[in-house]
Amino acid sequence: MYRLLGKKRLDSEASPAVGEAIVKSDLSDHKRPDGHSVERFDWLKFLEFAEYHLQQ
């Protein structure tokens, strides 16, 4: 699907470790402990991802 939009998949098939994130890519992924909710960590990674793409 992403290829149709001219975007690349993540370089790795493996998910990042808990507390880590893949940000400088066409797609982003991050893991944190504490289940499925939206926390400060999530927003910080989202903003980092957005900043990376807006500065290109």
mmJSON file of the N, C-alpha and C atoms, coordinates in Angstrom:
{"data_MODEL":{"atom_site":{
"group_PDB":["ATOM","ATOM","ATOM","ATOM","ATOM","ATOM","ATOM","ATOM","ATOM","ATOM","ATOM","ATOM","ATOM","ATOM","ATOM","ATOM","ATOM","ATOM","ATOM","ATOM","ATOM","ATOM","ATOM","ATOM","ATOM","ATOM","ATOM","ATOM","ATOM","ATOM","ATOM","ATOM","ATOM","ATOM","ATOM","ATOM","ATOM","ATOM","ATOM","ATOM","ATOM","ATOM","ATOM","ATOM","ATOM","ATOM","ATOM","ATOM","ATOM","ATOM","ATOM","ATOM","ATOM","ATOM","ATOM","ATOM","ATOM","ATOM","ATOM","ATOM","ATOM","ATOM","ATOM","ATOM","ATOM","ATOM","ATOM","ATOM","ATOM","ATOM","ATOM","ATOM","ATOM","ATOM","ATOM","ATOM","ATOM","ATOM","ATOM","ATOM","ATOM","ATOM","ATOM","ATOM","ATOM","ATOM","ATOM","ATOM","ATOM","ATOM","ATOM","ATOM","ATOM","ATOM","ATOM","ATOM","ATOM","ATOM","ATOM","ATOM","ATOM","ATOM","ATOM","ATOM","ATOM","ATOM","ATOM","ATOM","ATOM","ATOM","ATOM","ATOM","ATOM","ATOM","ATOM","ATOM","ATOM","ATOM","ATOM","ATOM","ATOM","ATOM","ATOM","ATOM","ATOM","ATOM","ATOM","ATOM","ATOM","ATOM","ATOM","ATOM","ATOM","ATOM","ATOM","ATOM","ATOM","ATOM","ATOM","ATOM","ATOM","ATOM","ATOM","ATOM","ATOM","ATOM","ATOM","ATOM","ATOM","ATOM","ATOM","ATOM","ATOM","ATOM","ATOM","ATOM","ATOM","ATOM","ATOM","ATOM","ATOM","ATOM","ATOM","ATOM","ATOM","ATOM","ATOM","ATOM"],
"id":[1,2,3,4,5,6,7,8,9,10,11,12,13,14,15,16,17,18,19,20,21,22,23,24,25,26,27,28,29,30,31,32,33,34,35,36,37,38,39,40,41,42,43,44,45,46,47,48,49,50,51,52,53,54,55,56,57,58,59,60,61,62,63,64,65,66,67,68,69,70,71,72,73,74,75,76,77,78,79,80,81,82,83,84,85,86,87,88,89,90,91,92,93,94,95,96,97,98,99,100,101,102,103,104,105,106,107,108,109,110,111,112,113,114,115,116,117,118,119,120,121,122,123,124,125,126,127,128,129,130,131,132,133,134,135,136,137,138,139,140,141,142,143,144,145,146,147,148,149,150,151,152,153,154,155,156,157,158,159,160,161,162,163,164,165,166,167,168],
"type_symbol":["N","C","C","N","C","C","N","C","C","N","C","C","N","C","C","N","C","C","N","C","C","N","C","C","N","C","C","N","C","C","N","C","C","N","C","C","N","C","C","N","C","C","N","C","C","N","C","C","N","C","C","N","C","C","N","C","C","N","C","C","N","C","C","N","C","C","N","C","C","N","C","C","N","C","C","N","C","C","N","C","C","N","C","C","N","C","C","N","C","C","N","C","C","N","C","C","N","C","C","N","C","C","N","C","C","N","C","C","N","C","C","N","C","C","N","C","C","N","C","C","N","C","C","N","C","C","N","C","C","N","C","C","N","C","C","N","C","C","N","C","C","N","C","C","N","C","C","N","C","C","N","C","C","N","C","C","N","C","C","N","C","C","N","C","C","N","C","C"],
"label_atom_id":["N","CA","C","N","CA","C","N","CA","C","N","CA","C","N","CA","C","N","CA","C","N","CA","C","N","CA","C","N","CA","C","N","CA","C","N","CA","C","N","CA","C","N","CA","C","N","CA","C","N","CA","C","N","CA","C","N","CA","C","N","CA","C","N","CA","C","N","CA","C","N","CA","C","N","CA","C","N","CA","C","N","CA","C","N","CA","C","N","CA","C","N","CA","C","N","CA","C","N","CA","C","N","CA","C","N","CA","C","N","CA","C","N","CA","C","N","CA","C","N","CA","C","N","CA","C","N","CA","C","N","CA","C","N","CA","C","N","CA","C","N","CA","C","N","CA","C","N","CA","C","N","CA","C","N","CA","C","N","CA","C","N","CA","C","N","CA","C","N","CA","C","N","CA","C","N","CA","C","N","CA","C","N","CA","C","N","CA","C","N","CA","C","N","CA","C"],
"label_alt_id":[null,null,null,null,null,null,null,null,null,null,null,null,null,null,null,null,null,null,null,null,null,null,null,null,null,null,null,null,null,null,null,null,null,null,null,null,null,null,null,null,null,null,null,null,null,null,null,null,null,null,null,null,null,null,null,null,null,null,null,null,null,null,null,null,null,null,null,null,null,null,null,null,null,null,null,null,null,null,null,null,null,null,null,null,null,null,null,null,null,null,null,null,null,null,null,null,null,null,null,null,null,null,null,null,null,null,null,null,null,null,null,null,null,null,null,null,null,null,null,null,null,null,null,null,null,null,null,null,null,null,null,null,null,null,null,null,null,null,null,null,null,null,null,null,null,null,null,null,null,null,null,null,null,null,null,null,null,null,null,null,null,null,null,null,null,null,null,null],
"label_comp_id":["MET","MET","MET","TYR","TYR","TYR","ARG","ARG","ARG","LEU","LEU","LEU","LEU","LEU","LEU","GLY","GLY","GLY","LYS","LYS","LYS","LYS","LYS","LYS","ARG","ARG","ARG","LEU","LEU","LEU","ASP","ASP","ASP","SER","SER","SER","GLU","GLU","GLU","ALA","ALA","ALA","SER","SER","SER","PRO","PRO","PRO","ALA","ALA","ALA","VAL","VAL","VAL","GLY","GLY","GLY","GLU","GLU","GLU","ALA","ALA","ALA","ILE","ILE","ILE","VAL","VAL","VAL","LYS","LYS","LYS","SER","SER","SER","ASP","ASP","ASP","LEU","LEU","LEU","SER","SER","SER","ASP","ASP","ASP","HIS","HIS","HIS","LYS","LYS","LYS","ARG","ARG","ARG","PRO","PRO","PRO","ASP","ASP","ASP","GLY","GLY","GLY","HIS","HIS","HIS","SER","SER","SER","VAL","VAL","VAL","GLU","GLU","GLU","ARG","ARG","ARG","PHE","PHE","PHE","ASP","ASP","ASP","TRP","TRP","TRP","LEU","LEU","LEU","LYS","LYS","LYS","PHE","PHE","PHE","LEU","LEU","LEU","GLU","GLU","GLU","PHE","PHE","PHE","ALA","ALA","ALA","GLU","GLU","GLU","TYR","TYR","TYR","HIS","HIS","HIS","LEU","LEU","LEU","GLN","GLN","GLN","GLN","GLN","GLN"],
"label_asym_id":["A","A","A","A","A","A","A","A","A","A","A","A","A","A","A","A","A","A","A","A","A","A","A","A","A","A","A","A","A","A","A","A","A","A","A","A","A","A","A","A","A","A","A","A","A","A","A","A","A","A","A","A","A","A","A","A","A","A","A","A","A","A","A","A","A","A","A","A","A","A","A","A","A","A","A","A","A","A","A","A","A","A","A","A","A","A","A","A","A","A","A","A","A","A","A","A","A","A","A","A","A","A","A","A","A","A","A","A","A","A","A","A","A","A","A","A","A","A","A","A","A","A","A","A","A","A","A","A","A","A","A","A","A","A","A","A","A","A","A","A","A","A","A","A","A","A","A","A","A","A","A","A","A","A","A","A","A","A","A","A","A","A","A","A","A","A","A","A"],
"label_entity_id":["1","1","1","1","1","1","1","1","1","1","1","1","1","1","1","1","1","1","1","1","1","1","1","1","1","1","1","1","1","1","1","1","1","1","1","1","1","1","1","1","1","1","1","1","1","1","1","1","1","1","1","1","1","1","1","1","1","1","1","1","1","1","1","1","1","1","1","1","1","1","1","1","1","1","1","1","1","1","1","1","1","1","1","1","1","1","1","1","1","1","1","1","1","1","1","1","1","1","1","1","1","1","1","1","1","1","1","1","1","1","1","1","1","1","1","1","1","1","1","1","1","1","1","1","1","1","1","1","1","1","1","1","1","1","1","1","1","1","1","1","1","1","1","1","1","1","1","1","1","1","1","1","1","1","1","1","1","1","1","1","1","1","1","1","1","1","1","1"],
"label_seq_id":[1,1,1,2,2,2,3,3,3,4,4,4,5,5,5,6,6,6,7,7,7,8,8,8,9,9,9,10,10,10,11,11,11,12,12,12,13,13,13,14,14,14,15,15,15,16,16,16,17,17,17,18,18,18,19,19,19,20,20,20,21,21,21,22,22,22,23,23,23,24,24,24,25,25,25,26,26,26,27,27,27,28,28,28,29,29,29,30,30,30,31,31,31,32,32,32,33,33,33,34,34,34,35,35,35,36,36,36,37,37,37,38,38,38,39,39,39,40,40,40,41,41,41,42,42,42,43,43,43,44,44,44,45,45,45,46,46,46,47,47,47,48,48,48,49,49,49,50,50,50,51,51,51,52,52,52,53,53,53,54,54,54,55,55,55,56,56,56],
"pdbx_PDB_ins_code":[null,null,null,null,null,null,null,null,null,null,null,null,null,null,null,null,null,null,null,null,null,null,null,null,null,null,null,null,null,null,null,null,null,null,null,null,null,null,null,null,null,null,null,null,null,null,null,null,null,null,null,null,null,null,null,null,null,null,null,null,null,null,null,null,null,null,null,null,null,null,null,null,null,null,null,null,null,null,null,null,null,null,null,null,null,null,null,null,null,null,null,null,null,null,null,null,null,null,null,null,null,null,null,null,null,null,null,null,null,null,null,null,null,null,null,null,null,null,null,null,null,null,null,null,null,null,null,null,null,null,null,null,null,null,null,null,null,null,null,null,null,null,null,null,null,null,null,null,null,null,null,null,null,null,null,null,null,null,null,null,null,null,null,null,null,null,null,null],
"Cartn_x":[0.813,0.0,0.86,1.843,2.684,3.47,3.831,4.569,3.739,2.426,1.556,1.61,1.928,2.035,3.474,4.37,5.765,6.56,6.101,6.769,7.405,8.454,9.146,8.628,8.74,8.427,9.53,9.334,10.395,11.561,12.764,13.957,14.047,13.482,13.59,12.225,12.177,10.937,10.701,11.773,11.675,11.133,10.325,9.823,10.923,10.878,11.876,11.681,12.732,12.661,11.763,11.271,10.44,11.239,10.626,11.292,12.063,12.085,12.803,11.802,12.284,11.401,12.171,11.472,11.976,11.248,11.983,11.365,11.789,13.052,13.578,13.402,12.139,11.749,10.404,9.975,8.649,7.549,7.772,6.843,7.526,6.758,7.309,6.734,7.502,7.039,7.726,7.005,7.619,6.9,7.604,7.05,7.318,6.34,6.509,5.756,6.12,5.368,4.002,3.153,1.902,0.701,0.638,-0.595,-0.97,-2.251,-2.762,-3.481,-2.733,-3.297,-2.385,-2.778,-1.954,-1.334,-0.014,0.728,1.673,2.344,3.302,4.364,4.876,5.888,5.384,4.128,3.546,3.526,3.082,3.018,4.403,5.374,6.74,7.279,7.027,7.493,6.729,5.432,4.651,5.183,5.449,5.973,7.369,8.191,9.534,9.42,8.497,8.257,7.753,6.793,6.255,7.332,8.137,9.208,10.213,10.543,11.467,10.932,9.65,9.069,8.792,8.489,8.21,9.489,10.635,11.896,12.554,12.002,12.616,12.304],
"Cartn_y":[-1.192,0.0,1.262,1.3,2.498,2.729,1.644,1.764,2.525,2.343,3.076,4.58,4.958,6.369,6.887,6.029,6.425,6.399,5.639,5.561,4.193,4.157,2.907,2.294,0.974,0.273,0.544,0.097,0.184,-0.692,-0.273,-1.022,-2.385,-2.512,-3.739,-4.377,-5.683,-6.409,-6.464,-6.276,-6.351,-5.047,-5.162,-3.986,-3.404,-2.101,-1.514,-2.014,-1.94,-2.349,-1.381,-1.815,-0.962,0.281,1.442,2.706,3.282,2.564,3.013,3.366,4.074,4.466,4.511,4.252,4.488,5.741,6.819,8.103,8.613,8.499,9.072,8.094,7.957,7.007,7.471,6.885,7.214,6.792,5.708,5.214,5.277,5.31,5.365,4.228,3.789,2.767,3.012,2.827,2.917,1.994,1.623,0.751,1.391,1.277,1.715,0.746,0.682,-0.19,0.433,-0.269,0.254,0.152,-0.793,-1.063,-0.084,-0.075,0.684,1.946,2.989,4.303,5.33,6.554,7.605,8.394,8.331,8.95,10.02,10.695,11.743,11.215,10.023,9.41,9.31,8.909,8.778,10.129,11.165,12.499,13.02,12.769,13.223,12.548,11.275,10.557,11.008,11.265,11.774,13.138,14.026,15.356,15.269,14.355,14.153,13.673,12.764,12.244,13.382,14.163,15.265,16.305,16.642,17.613,17.136,15.857,15.276,15.468,15.216,15.318,16.748,17.621,19.007,19.783,19.322,19.996,19.528,18.542,18.019,18.914],
"Cartn_z":[0.0,0.0,0.0,0.874,0.963,-0.321,-0.985,-2.243,-3.274,-3.265,-4.186,-3.932,-2.711,-2.338,-2.462,-2.948,-3.111,-1.821,-0.832,0.469,0.652,1.478,1.774,3.063,3.148,4.394,5.395,6.621,7.624,7.17,7.493,7.089,7.765,8.938,9.712,9.901,9.873,10.165,11.676,12.454,13.91,14.488,15.508,16.202,17.08,17.322,18.219,19.654,20.425,21.831,22.6,23.73,24.573,24.964,24.775,25.074,23.904,22.782,21.594,20.502,19.474,18.376,17.064,15.984,14.629,14.173,13.949,13.638,12.27,11.927,10.687,9.536,9.127,8.098,7.541,6.423,5.891,6.858,7.572,8.591,9.941,10.981,12.329,13.158,14.141,15.067,16.396,17.474,18.79,19.751,20.789,21.818,23.173,24.04,25.416,26.299,27.567,28.476,28.79,29.444,29.995,29.076,28.181,27.463,26.371,26.041,24.906,25.37,25.472,25.779,25.109,25.127,24.537,25.681,25.751,26.842,26.301,27.182,26.814,25.843,26.114,25.255,23.813,23.64,22.303,21.588,22.278,21.674,21.334,22.194,21.899,20.638,20.476,19.286,18.048,18.18,17.057,16.605,17.558,17.226,16.609,17.111,16.536,15.089,14.821,13.481,12.563,13.045,12.254,11.961,12.951,12.755,11.711,11.773,10.798,9.375,9.169,7.818,7.392,8.309,7.967,7.632,8.099,7.834,6.549,5.899,4.657,3.488],
"occupancy":[1.0,1.0,1.0,1.0,1.0,1.0,1.0,1.0,1.0,1.0,1.0,1.0,1.0,1.0,1.0,1.0,1.0,1.0,1.0,1.0,1.0,1.0,1.0,1.0,1.0,1.0,1.0,1.0,1.0,1.0,1.0,1.0,1.0,1.0,1.0,1.0,1.0,1.0,1.0,1.0,1.0,1.0,1.0,1.0,1.0,1.0,1.0,1.0,1.0,1.0,1.0,1.0,1.0,1.0,1.0,1.0,1.0,1.0,1.0,1.0,1.0,1.0,1.0,1.0,1.0,1.0,1.0,1.0,1.0,1.0,1.0,1.0,1.0,1.0,1.0,1.0,1.0,1.0,1.0,1.0,1.0,1.0,1.0,1.0,1.0,1.0,1.0,1.0,1.0,1.0,1.0,1.0,1.0,1.0,1.0,1.0,1.0,1.0,1.0,1.0,1.0,1.0,1.0,1.0,1.0,1.0,1.0,1.0,1.0,1.0,1.0,1.0,1.0,1.0,1.0,1.0,1.0,1.0,1.0,1.0,1.0,1.0,1.0,1.0,1.0,1.0,1.0,1.0,1.0,1.0,1.0,1.0,1.0,1.0,1.0,1.0,1.0,1.0,1.0,1.0,1.0,1.0,1.0,1.0,1.0,1.0,1.0,1.0,1.0,1.0,1.0,1.0,1.0,1.0,1.0,1.0,1.0,1.0,1.0,1.0,1.0,1.0,1.0,1.0,1.0,1.0,1.0,1.0],
"B_iso_or_equiv":[0.0,0.0,0.0,0.0,0.0,0.0,0.0,0.0,0.0,0.0,0.0,0.0,0.0,0.0,0.0,0.0,0.0,0.0,0.0,0.0,0.0,0.0,0.0,0.0,0.0,0.0,0.0,0.0,0.0,0.0,0.0,0.0,0.0,0.0,0.0,0.0,0.0,0.0,0.0,0.0,0.0,0.0,0.0,0.0,0.0,0.0,0.0,0.0,0.0,0.0,0.0,0.0,0.0,0.0,0.0,0.0,0.0,0.0,0.0,0.0,0.0,0.0,0.0,0.0,0.0,0.0,0.0,0.0,0.0,0.0,0.0,0.0,0.0,0.0,0.0,0.0,0.0,0.0,0.0,0.0,0.0,0.0,0.0,0.0,0.0,0.0,0.0,0.0,0.0,0.0,0.0,0.0,0.0,0.0,0.0,0.0,0.0,0.0,0.0,0.0,0.0,0.0,0.0,0.0,0.0,0.0,0.0,0.0,0.0,0.0,0.0,0.0,0.0,0.0,0.0,0.0,0.0,0.0,0.0,0.0,0.0,0.0,0.0,0.0,0.0,0.0,0.0,0.0,0.0,0.0,0.0,0.0,0.0,0.0,0.0,0.0,0.0,0.0,0.0,0.0,0.0,0.0,0.0,0.0,0.0,0.0,0.0,0.0,0.0,0.0,0.0,0.0,0.0,0.0,0.0,0.0,0.0,0.0,0.0,0.0,0.0,0.0,0.0,0.0,0.0,0.0,0.0,0.0],
"pdbx_formal_charge":[null,null,null,null,null,null,null,null,null,null,null,null,null,null,null,null,null,null,null,null,null,null,null,null,null,null,null,null,null,null,null,null,null,null,null,null,null,null,null,null,null,null,null,null,null,null,null,null,null,null,null,null,null,null,null,null,null,null,null,null,null,null,null,null,null,null,null,null,null,null,null,null,null,null,null,null,null,null,null,null,null,null,null,null,null,null,null,null,null,null,null,null,null,null,null,null,null,null,null,null,null,null,null,null,null,null,null,null,null,null,null,null,null,null,null,null,null,null,null,null,null,null,null,null,null,null,null,null,null,null,null,null,null,null,null,null,null,null,null,null,null,null,null,null,null,null,null,null,null,null,null,null,null,null,null,null,null,null,null,null,null,null,null,null,null,null,null,null],
"auth_seq_id":[1,1,1,2,2,2,3,3,3,4,4,4,5,5,5,6,6,6,7,7,7,8,8,8,9,9,9,10,10,10,11,11,11,12,12,12,13,13,13,14,14,14,15,15,15,16,16,16,17,17,17,18,18,18,19,19,19,20,20,20,21,21,21,22,22,22,23,23,23,24,24,24,25,25,25,26,26,26,27,27,27,28,28,28,29,29,29,30,30,30,31,31,31,32,32,32,33,33,33,34,34,34,35,35,35,36,36,36,37,37,37,38,38,38,39,39,39,40,40,40,41,41,41,42,42,42,43,43,43,44,44,44,45,45,45,46,46,46,47,47,47,48,48,48,49,49,49,50,50,50,51,51,51,52,52,52,53,53,53,54,54,54,55,55,55,56,56,56],
"auth_comp_id":["MET","MET","MET","TYR","TYR","TYR","ARG","ARG","ARG","LEU","LEU","LEU","LEU","LEU","LEU","GLY","GLY","GLY","LYS","LYS","LYS","LYS","LYS","LYS","ARG","ARG","ARG","LEU","LEU","LEU","ASP","ASP","ASP","SER","SER","SER","GLU","GLU","GLU","ALA","ALA","ALA","SER","SER","SER","PRO","PRO","PRO","ALA","ALA","ALA","VAL","VAL","VAL","GLY","GLY","GLY","GLU","GLU","GLU","ALA","ALA","ALA","ILE","ILE","ILE","VAL","VAL","VAL","LYS","LYS","LYS","SER","SER","SER","ASP","ASP","ASP","LEU","LEU","LEU","SER","SER","SER","ASP","ASP","ASP","HIS","HIS","HIS","LYS","LYS","LYS","ARG","ARG","ARG","PRO","PRO","PRO","ASP","ASP","ASP","GLY","GLY","GLY","HIS","HIS","HIS","SER","SER","SER","VAL","VAL","VAL","GLU","GLU","GLU","ARG","ARG","ARG","PHE","PHE","PHE","ASP","ASP","ASP","TRP","TRP","TRP","LEU","LEU","LEU","LYS","LYS","LYS","PHE","PHE","PHE","LEU","LEU","LEU","GLU","GLU","GLU","PHE","PHE","PHE","ALA","ALA","ALA","GLU","GLU","GLU","TYR","TYR","TYR","HIS","HIS","HIS","LEU","LEU","LEU","GLN","GLN","GLN","GLN","GLN","GLN"],
"auth_asym_id":["A","A","A","A","A","A","A","A","A","A","A","A","A","A","A","A","A","A","A","A","A","A","A","A","A","A","A","A","A","A","A","A","A","A","A","A","A","A","A","A","A","A","A","A","A","A","A","A","A","A","A","A","A","A","A","A","A","A","A","A","A","A","A","A","A","A","A","A","A","A","A","A","A","A","A","A","A","A","A","A","A","A","A","A","A","A","A","A","A","A","A","A","A","A","A","A","A","A","A","A","A","A","A","A","A","A","A","A","A","A","A","A","A","A","A","A","A","A","A","A","A","A","A","A","A","A","A","A","A","A","A","A","A","A","A","A","A","A","A","A","A","A","A","A","A","A","A","A","A","A","A","A","A","A","A","A","A","A","A","A","A","A","A","A","A","A","A","A"],
"auth_atom_id":["N","CA","C","N","CA","C","N","CA","C","N","CA","C","N","CA","C","N","CA","C","N","CA","C","N","CA","C","N","CA","C","N","CA","C","N","CA","C","N","CA","C","N","CA","C","N","CA","C","N","CA","C","N","CA","C","N","CA","C","N","CA","C","N","CA","C","N","CA","C","N","CA","C","N","CA","C","N","CA","C","N","CA","C","N","CA","C","N","CA","C","N","CA","C","N","CA","C","N","CA","C","N","CA","C","N","CA","C","N","CA","C","N","CA","C","N","CA","C","N","CA","C","N","CA","C","N","CA","C","N","CA","C","N","CA","C","N","CA","C","N","CA","C","N","CA","C","N","CA","C","N","CA","C","N","CA","C","N","CA","C","N","CA","C","N","CA","C","N","CA","C","N","CA","C","N","CA","C","N","CA","C","N","CA","C","N","CA","C","N","CA","C","N","CA","C"],
"pdbx_PDB_model_num":[1,1,1,1,1,1,1,1,1,1,1,1,1,1,1,1,1,1,1,1,1,1,1,1,1,1,1,1,1,1,1,1,1,1,1,1,1,1,1,1,1,1,1,1,1,1,1,1,1,1,1,1,1,1,1,1,1,1,1,1,1,1,1,1,1,1,1,1,1,1,1,1,1,1,1,1,1,1,1,1,1,1,1,1,1,1,1,1,1,1,1,1,1,1,1,1,1,1,1,1,1,1,1,1,1,1,1,1,1,1,1,1,1,1,1,1,1,1,1,1,1,1,1,1,1,1,1,1,1,1,1,1,1,1,1,1,1,1,1,1,1,1,1,1,1,1,1,1,1,1,1,1,1,1,1,1,1,1,1,1,1,1,1,1,1,1,1,1]
}}}
